[in-house]
Amino acid sequence: MTAFLDTSRSTEIFSLCQECLEEFQKLVEALEGVSLDDGMQRGYDIDTALTTVEEGQSRFKAWAINIAALQRGHLRSSLDFRLKDATEIRTRILKVVKDLVQSLSSGVFHPSHVNFRS
C-alpha cells in the first residue's frame, strides 16, 4: 500500500504522480506475464486488458506532464509550487491521485481480479 495516506502540505504531488506511474508500470508488467489462455480462463481478453491499462497509463502521463505534476516542487513551473497557496485545489488533486495509486496497488485492477471482456 502507498506511503501517502494523507493530503497534507508535506505530500508532494510530484512524488504521488511518480508513484502512480510506477504502479501503472507494475500492472502492465503483471498483465504481460499472463498468458492468453490464463486470461481466457479468468474471463478476460489479455490483449484488451493490456491495451486498456497502457492507454490509461499514457493518458495519466500526458495529463501529469501537461500540468507540470512531474516536475519537482522547487521549480516555479511545477504544479506543487503553483498550488502551494491553493490548499483546496491541491488537496483535491492529491486525493484523486492518491485514490488512483491505491486502486492500482491494492489489486483492484490486478489481472486476477479484473474482468476485461473483449
Beta strands, then each sheet from edge to edge (+ up, - down):
end
